[in-house]
Amino acid sequence: HGNRKLEEASAELPSAPKPAPEPEKDAPDEREAMLPDGGGGEAAEEEEEEERRRKRLQTRLYRRRFAVLAVFSLYSLVNAFQWIQYSIITNVFTDFYRVTNGQVDWLSIVYMLAYVPLIFPATWLLDRRGLRLTALLGSGLNCAGAWLKTASVRPDLFGVTVTAQVVCSVAQVFILGLPSRIASVWFGPREVSTACAAAVLGNQLGTAIGFLLPPVLVPNIDDDELTGHNIRVMFYGTAAVSTALFVLTVIVIKDRPPLPPSQAQAVLPDSTPEDYSYRQSIINLMKNKPFVLLLISYGIMTGSFYSVSTLLNQMIMSCYENQELNAGRIGLTLVVAGMFGSILCGLWLDHTKTYKMTTLVVYTLSFLGMLVFTFTLDLDDIYLVFFTAGVLGFFMTGYLPLGFEFGVEITYPESEGTSSGLLNAFAQIFGIIFTLIQGKLTTDHGPMAGNLFLCIWIFFGILLTALIKSELKRHNVNTGADNNHLGVSRHTKLHTQKYALHFIQCESVTCYITATLSRFCSFLLQRRQSLFSV
């Protein structure tokens, strides 16, 4: 019995030390397993945090960004000039080509019509192949369309000028979606909204020059030969400038800088992932309810601007005879005032980041400006029309970059090109519908009927804008609000409180404007009746 105990004890002795090394080896894993995030998570998180910190240091602003912005703005300017150069002297082109007002209107509508089906392949190309190729296509097609127009200066060649305008309209597809992409990829977080506004500004300036120059270069005269010469001068000048800008595009514009300009860009992949799905990106955006509301409201406002710009000559000429030059100057006033509005709105957004309230206030004031313009257009005072057009343009045109930047904020990290492309697509759709309906109403019932039609839709856009839920995803990344590993400083909290105060103040202003709007409309109607009674 004693020997058996000794044998059992001796058999147990070798196995006794065996468990000792295992806890020694497994102890770190057991300790890690007791942590809230489970075993191995802390090391992975530390590695990710270190990577994020490394990326946060790798941001830089390059002087080249200003050259990229300038070249893009200039060829966007020429494209916008080619869009409006027919409509502002509709009566001249109807006489020269022996066509109707409606046929000349289609030279503007084709810009909107071409955009809708082509924006999807264009944004896919921007996402897959980058900024440079898209810019080259936009500038190159713009140049080609300008040269084709030089071969259309004969009364029997209206079809050629239509073809040239179609080429320019295709170029526009590769232009309108780039402002937010250029601003995001090349500019820092404190200047991105201003850069986007400046990029949109180029297009607006082109529209302004398109209102100003054609009535001066191609006056309304009875000599078809001299009219053809004047049109030829305008077309060749446009082609020469387009060629120079295409060369500059080849030299200056690159896909992106060597280092990203902001943290929001630094955390994004340098190239499109292999599993990237453009279709899925579209689906994600269309499931984003705030973005869908913005799509419709942006389409209404921008479509109204397109319609007013296209039909401005006809509206002015129906109330003031032989005022082609003043019609162009009124259009210039409308757009130049909007350029100031765009820059001021961009600076305001960079300072406050109050996207929704700024958008809502500007939208409401655009509605107010449209009402004033509508009820003062036929009061036989051309200088009053200049003033009301300036008020309308300041807010209506100033809204355009707001919509772009708001869209990028609430859809981040989806591609800026995709969100901007969808916004522009809806703008073109509404622009086509509004131009056709307002044109018909203006022809049959006068300018007031067409303008009131737009007022109703703009008021509906105000309601949609008020329903948009504002979540500034890109701004949160830039300030570190989305990074759980980075603390929020006291300065950031105070900064956020300051923005919240701006938000409350803007909301009060909006409520005040909405409350007094009906009283102002009643005043306009009473004033109008008293003027006509006198």
C-alpha positions in Angstrom: 0.0 0.0 0.0 2.9 2.4 0.9 4.7 1.5 -2.4 1.6 2.3 -4.4 1.4 5.8 -2.8 5.0 6.4 -3.6 4.4 5.3 -7.2 1.4 7.6 -7.5 3.3 10.5 -6.0 6.2 9.9 -8.3 3.9 9.7 -11.3 2.4 13.1 -10.3 5.7 14.8 -9.8 6.6 15.2 -13.5 3.2 16.6 -14.4 3.2 19.2 -11.6 5.4 21.8 -13.3 3.7 21.4 -16.7 0.9 24.0 -16.1 3.4 26.6 -14.9 4.8 27.7 -18.3 1.3 27.9 -19.8 -0.1 30.6 -17.5 3.2 32.4 -17.9 2.8 32.4 -21.7 -1.0 33.0 -21.7 -1.1 35.6 -18.9 -1.0 38.6 -21.2 -3.8 37.2 -23.4 -5.9 36.6 -20.3 -5.4 40.2 -19.1 -6.2 41.5 -22.5 -9.4 39.3 -22.6 -10.5 41.0 -19.4 -10.5 44.4 -21.1 -13.8 45.9 -22.3 -12.9 45.6 -26.0 -11.7 42.0 -25.8 -8.3 40.4 -26.4 -6.0 42.0 -29.0 -8.3 45.1 -29.5 -6.2 47.6 -27.6 -3.1 46.9 -29.7 -5.1 47.2 -32.9 -6.7 50.5 -31.7 -3.3 51.9 -30.7 -2.0 51.1 -34.1 -5.0 52.7 -35.8 -4.7 55.8 -33.5 -1.0 56.1 -34.4 -1.8 55.8 -38.1 -4.5 58.5 -37.7 -2.1 60.8 -35.9 0.5 60.2 -38.6 -2.0 61.1 -41.2 -3.1 64.2 -39.4 0.4 65.5 -39.6 0.6 64.9 -43.3 -1.5 67.8 -44.5 -0.3 70.7 -46.5 -1.6 73.6 -48.7 0.1 74.2 -52.0 0.1 77.5 -54.0 -0.8 75.6 -57.1 -4.4 75.3 -55.7 -5.0 78.9 -56.8 -3.9 78.3 -60.3 -6.1 75.2 -60.5 -9.0 77.2 -59.3 -8.4 80.1 -61.7 -8.0 77.9 -64.8 -11.1 76.0 -64.0 -13.1 79.1 -63.2 -12.1 80.7 -66.6 -13.1 77.8 -68.8 -16.3 77.4 -66.8 -16.8 81.1 -67.5 -16.5 80.6 -71.3 -18.9 77.6 -71.2 -21.5 79.6 -69.3 -21.1 82.5 -71.8 -21.8 80.1 -74.7 -24.9 78.9 -72.9 -26.6 82.3 -72.6 -25.2 84.1 -75.7 -28.2 83.1 -77.9 -31.0 83.7 -75.4 -30.1 87.3 -74.5 -30.5 88.4 -78.1 -33.2 86.0 -79.1 -34.8 88.5 -81.5 -31.5 88.9 -83.4 -31.0 85.2 -83.9 -34.7 84.6 -84.9 -34.3 87.2 -87.6 -30.9 86.0 -88.8 -31.7 82.2 -88.9 -35.4 82.7 -89.8 -36.5 80.6 -86.8 -39.0 81.0 -83.9 -38.4 82.2 -80.3 -39.0 78.6 -79.2 -36.3 77.2 -81.4 -33.8 79.7 -80.0 -34.9 78.8 -76.5 -33.9 75.2 -77.2 -30.3 76.4 -77.7 -30.4 77.1 -73.9 -32.6 74.2 -73.0 -30.2 71.7 -74.7 -27.6 72.5 -72.0 -30.1 71.2 -69.4 -31.3 68.4 -71.5 -27.9 66.9 -72.2 -26.8 67.1 -68.6 -29.5 64.7 -67.2 -28.5 61.4 -69.0 -24.8 62.2 -69.2 -24.1 63.2 -65.6 -24.0 59.6 -64.4 -21.2 58.4 -66.7 -19.4 61.8 -66.1 -19.4 61.4 -62.3 -18.4 57.8 -62.7 -15.4 59.0 -64.8 -14.6 61.6 -62.2 -14.6 59.0 -59.4 -12.6 56.4 -61.4 -10.2 58.4 -63.5 -9.8 61.6 -61.4 -10.0 65.3 -61.7 -7.5 65.9 -64.5 -9.2 63.8 -67.2 -12.6 65.2 -66.4 -11.2 68.7 -66.6 -9.5 68.0 -70.0 -12.8 66.7 -71.4 -14.7 69.7 -70.2 -12.3 72.2 -71.5 -11.6 70.3 -74.8 -15.2 69.8 -75.7 -15.9 73.5 -74.9 -13.1 74.5 -77.3 -14.4 72.1 -80.0 -18.0 73.5 -79.7 -16.7 77.1 -79.9 -14.8 76.4 -83.2 -17.8 74.5 -84.7 -19.9 77.6 -84.1 -17.6 79.6 -86.4 -18.8 77.4 -89.3 -22.5 78.1 -88.7 -22.7 81.8 -89.5 -25.2 81.6 -92.4 -29.0 81.8 -92.3 -29.3 78.3 -93.7 -26.9 76.7 -91.1 -29.0 76.8 -88.0 -28.6 73.0 -87.7 -24.8 73.5 -87.4 -25.1 76.0 -84.6 -27.5 73.6 -82.8 -24.9 70.8 -83.2 -22.2 73.1 -81.8 -24.3 74.0 -78.9 -24.9 70.3 -78.2 -21.1 69.8 -78.0 -20.8 72.7 -75.6 -23.7 71.3 -73.5 -21.8 68.0 -73.3 -18.7 69.9 -72.1 -20.9 71.4 -69.3 -21.5 67.9 -67.9 -17.8 67.7 -67.2 -17.7 71.2 -65.6 -20.6 71.7 -63.3 -19.7 68.9 -60.9 -16.1 70.0 -60.3 -16.3 73.0 -57.9 -16.9 70.9 -54.7 -14.3 68.4 -55.8 -11.6 71.0 -56.5 -12.4 72.7 -53.2 -12.3 69.5 -51.2 -9.1 68.0 -52.8 -7.0 71.2 -53.0 -8.2 73.6 -50.2 -8.0 73.5 -46.5 -11.0 73.2 -44.1 -11.1 76.9 -43.3 -11.2 77.9 -47.0 -13.1 75.1 -48.7 -16.5 76.8 -48.8 -14.9 80.0 -50.1 -13.1 78.0 -52.8 -16.3 76.3 -53.8 -18.0 79.7 -54.1 -15.1 81.0 -56.1 -15.3 78.1 -58.5 -19.1 78.6 -58.9 -18.3 82.3 -59.3 -16.6 81.6 -62.6 -19.7 80.1 -64.1 -21.8 83.0 -62.8 -19.4 85.5 -64.3 -19.6 83.8 -67.6 -23.4 84.2 -67.5 -22.9 87.8 -66.6 -20.6 88.4 -69.5 -23.1 86.5 -71.7 -25.7 89.0 -70.7 -23.5 92.0 -71.4 -21.4 91.3 -74.5 -23.7 89.8 -77.1 -26.1 92.8 -77.2 -23.0 95.0 -77.7 -21.2 92.8 -80.3 -24.4 91.9 -82.2 -26.8 94.8 -82.2 -30.3 94.5 -83.7 -30.0 95.8 -87.2 -31.7 95.1 -90.5 -28.6 94.2 -92.5 -28.2 90.4 -92.5 -24.6 90.6 -93.9 -23.5 93.0 -91.1 -25.3 90.9 -88.5 -23.5 87.8 -89.8 -20.1 89.6 -89.6 -20.9 90.6 -86.0 -21.9 87.1 -85.0 -18.7 85.7 -86.6 -16.6 88.1 -84.6 -18.3 86.9 -81.4 -17.8 83.3 -82.3 -14.2 83.6 -83.3 -13.3 85.5 -80.2 -14.9 82.8 -78.0 -13.0 80.1 -79.9 -9.7 81.8 -79.4 -10.2 82.2 -75.7 -11.4 78.6 -75.4 -8.2 77.3 -77.1 -5.9 79.2 -74.8 -7.8 77.9 -71.7 -7.6 74.3 -73.0 -3.8 74.7 -73.2 -3.7 76.0 -69.7 -5.9 73.2 -68.5 -3.3 70.7 -69.9 -0.5 72.5 -68.1 -2.0 73.4 -64.7 -4.7 71.0 -63.6 -3.7 67.8 -61.7 -5.7 65.1 -60.0 -4.7 66.1 -56.4 -1.7 67.6 -54.5 1.1 65.4 -53.2 -0.3 65.7 -49.6 -3.9 66.2 -48.7 -5.1 69.7 -47.6 -7.3 68.5 -44.7 -7.9 65.7 -42.3 -11.2 64.9 -44.1 -9.1 64.2 -47.2 -6.3 62.5 -45.3 -8.5 59.7 -43.9 -9.9 58.9 -47.4 -8.1 56.4 -49.6 -5.7 57.9 -52.2 -7.4 56.0 -55.0 -10.8 54.4 -55.6 -11.0 51.0 -53.9 -11.3 48.0 -56.2 -14.6 47.0 -54.7 -16.0 50.6 -55.2 -19.5 50.5 -56.6 -20.8 53.7 -58.3 -24.3 52.2 -58.3 -24.1 51.6 -54.6 -22.9 55.2 -54.1 -25.9 56.5 -55.9 -28.2 54.2 -53.8 -26.6 55.4 -50.6 -27.2 59.0 -51.6 -30.8 58.3 -52.6 -31.4 56.6 -49.2 -30.1 59.7 -47.4 -33.4 61.6 -46.7 -31.8 65.0 -45.9 -29.9 64.8 -49.3 -33.1 63.9 -51.2 -34.8 67.0 -49.7 -31.8 69.0 -50.7 -31.9 67.6 -54.2 -35.5 68.8 -54.7 -35.1 72.2 -53.1 -31.8 72.8 -54.9 -33.4 71.8 -58.2 -36.3 74.2 -57.7 -34.1 77.2 -56.9 -31.4 76.6 -59.6 -34.1 75.6 -62.1 -35.8 78.9 -61.4 -32.6 80.8 -62.0 -32.0 79.0 -65.3 -35.6 79.8 -66.4 -35.4 83.4 -65.5 -32.0 83.7 -67.3 -33.3 82.1 -70.4 -36.5 84.1 -70.7 -35.1 87.4 -69.4 -34.9 89.0 -72.9 -38.5 88.0 -73.7 -39.8 89.3 -70.3 -38.0 92.7 -70.7 -39.0 93.1 -74.3 -42.6 92.4 -73.6 -42.7 95.3 -71.1 -40.1 97.6 -72.6 -39.8 97.9 -76.4 -36.4 98.2 -78.1 -34.5 97.6 -74.8 -32.1 94.8 -75.9 -29.1 96.5 -74.4 -30.9 97.1 -71.1 -32.1 93.5 -71.1 -28.5 92.4 -71.2 -27.5 94.9 -68.5 -30.3 93.8 -66.2 -29.1 90.2 -66.7 -25.6 91.4 -65.9 -26.9 93.1 -62.7 -28.7 89.9 -61.7 -25.6 87.8 -62.0 -23.0 90.2 -60.7 -25.1 90.8 -57.5 -25.3 87.0 -57.2 -21.5 86.8 -57.5 -21.1 89.0 -54.4 -23.8 86.9 -52.7 -21.8 83.7 -53.5 -18.6 85.0 -52.0 -20.2 86.4 -48.9 -22.1 83.1 -48.3 -18.9 81.1 -48.8 -17.0 83.3 -46.3 -19.9 83.1 -43.8 -20.0 79.3 -44.1 -16.2 79.0 -43.5 -16.6 81.1 -40.4 -19.8 79.7 -38.8 -20.5 76.3 -40.5 -24.3 77.1 -40.1 -25.2 75.4 -43.4 -28.9 74.7 -42.8 -29.8 78.1 -41.4 -27.8 80.0 -44.0 -29.4 78.0 -46.7 -32.9 78.5 -45.3 -32.4 82.3 -44.9 -31.0 82.7 -48.4 -33.8 80.6 -49.8 -36.5 82.7 -48.1 -34.9 85.9 -49.2 -34.7 84.6 -52.8 -38.5 84.0 -52.6 -39.0 87.5 -51.4 -36.8 88.9 -54.2 -38.7 86.9 -56.8 -42.0 88.4 -55.5 -40.6 92.0 -55.7 -39.2 91.4 -59.2 -42.6 89.9 -60.3 -44.7 92.8 -59.1 -42.4 95.6 -60.2 -41.5 94.3 -63.7 -44.3 96.1 -65.6 -44.5 99.4 -63.6 -42.8 101.2 -66.6 -39.7 102.0 -64.6 -36.6 100.3 -66.1 -34.3 101.5 -63.2 -36.6 99.9 -60.7 -36.2 96.6 -62.6 -32.4 97.0 -62.4 -32.7 97.2 -58.6 -35.1 94.3 -58.1 -33.1 92.1 -60.5 -30.0 92.9 -58.4 -31.9 91.9 -55.2 -33.1 88.7 -56.8 -29.7 87.8 -58.2 -27.9 88.4 -54.9 -29.9 85.7 -53.1 -30.9 83.4 -55.9 -27.4 83.1 -57.5 -25.8 83.3 -54.1 -27.6 80.1 -53.1 -25.8 77.9 -55.7 -22.6 77.3 -53.8 -24.5 76.9 -50.6 -26.3 73.9 -52.0 -23.1 72.3 -53.2 -21.3 72.6 -49.9 -24.3 71.6 -47.9 -24.6 68.5 -50.0 -21.0 67.5 -49.5 -21.4 68.0 -45.7 -24.4 65.8 -45.3 -23.2 63.0 -47.6 -19.5 62.7 -46.6 -17.6 60.4 -47.2 -19.5 59.8 -50.5 -17.8 61.3 -53.5 -18.2 65.1 -53.9 -18.5 64.6 -57.7 -21.5 62.2 -57.2 -23.4 64.5 -54.8 -22.7 67.6 -57.0 -23.6 65.7 -60.1 -27.0 64.7 -58.7 -27.7 68.2 -57.5 -26.9 69.6 -61.0 -29.0 66.8 -62.6 -32.1 67.8 -60.6 -31.3 71.5 -61.4 -31.3 70.7 -65.1 -34.5 68.7 -64.9 -36.3 71.5 -63.1 -34.7 74.0 -65.4 -36.1 72.3 -68.5 -39.6 72.0 -67.0 -39.7 75.5 -65.6 -38.3 77.1 -68.8 -40.9 75.4 -71.0 -43.8 76.1 -68.7 -42.8 79.7 -67.9 -42.1 80.4 -71.5 -45.6 79.2 -72.5 -47.2 81.2 -69.7 -45.1 84.3 -70.7 -46.1 84.0 -74.3 -49.8 83.4 -73.6 -50.5 85.5 -70.5 -47.5 87.8 -69.9 -44.4 87.7 -67.7 -46.4 88.0 -64.4 -48.1 84.6 -64.9 -44.8 82.9 -65.5 -43.1 84.6 -62.6 -45.9 83.7 -60.2 -45.6 80.1 -61.3 -41.9 80.2 -60.1 -42.9 81.9 -56.9 -45.2 79.1 -55.9 -42.4 76.5 -56.5 -39.8 78.5 -54.6 -42.1 78.8 -51.6 -42.5 75.0 -51.7 -38.6 74.8 -51.8 -38.5 76.8 -48.5 -40.7 74.2 -46.8 -38.5 71.4 -48.0 -35.3 73.2 -46.9 -36.8 73.6 -43.4 -37.2 69.8 -43.1 -33.6 69.0 -43.9 -31.8 67.5 -40.9 -28.3 69.0 -40.7 -25.5 66.7 -39.8 -22.1 68.1 -40.8 -20.1 64.9 -41.3 -17.1 66.3 -43.1 -16.8 69.2 -40.5 -17.0 66.7 -37.7 -14.0 64.7 -39.1 -12.0 67.9 -39.6 -12.6 68.9 -36.0 -12.1 65.4 -34.6 -15.6 64.9 -33.4 -15.9 61.5 -35.1 -12.6 60.3 -33.8 -13.3 58.4 -30.5 -9.6 58.3 -29.8 -9.2 62.1 -29.8 -10.5 64.3 -27.0 -12.5 67.4 -27.7 -10.8 70.4 -26.4 -12.4 73.2 -24.4 -11.7 75.5 -27.3 -13.7 73.2 -29.7 -16.6 73.1 -27.2 -16.7 76.9 -26.9 -16.4 77.1 -30.7 -19.4 74.7 -31.0 -21.4 76.8 -28.5 -20.7 79.9 -30.6 -22.0 78.2 -33.7 -25.1 77.0 -31.8 -25.7 80.7 -30.9 -25.4 81.6 -34.6 -27.9 78.8 -35.3 -30.5 80.2 -32.8 -30.1 83.7 -34.1 -30.5 82.6 -37.7 -33.6 80.6 -36.8 -35.1 83.7 -35.2 -34.4 85.8 -38.3 -36.0 83.1 -40.5 -39.1 83.0 -38.4 -39.3 86.8 -38.5 -39.0 86.8 -42.3 -41.6 84.1 -42.7 -44.0 85.9 -40.4 -43.8 89.2 -42.3 -43.8 87.7 -45.8 -47.6 87.7 -46.2 -47.9 91.3 -44.9 -45.2 92.3 -47.5 -47.1 90.6 -50.3 -50.3 92.4 -49.3 -48.4 95.7 -49.3 -47.1 95.0 -52.8 -50.6 94.2 -54.1 -52.0 97.4 -52.5 -49.2 99.5 -53.9 -49.7 98.0 -57.3 -53.4 98.8 -57.3 -52.8 102.4 -56.1 -50.2 103.0 -58.9 -52.6 101.7 -61.6 -55.5 103.7 -60.1 -53.4 106.9 -60.4 
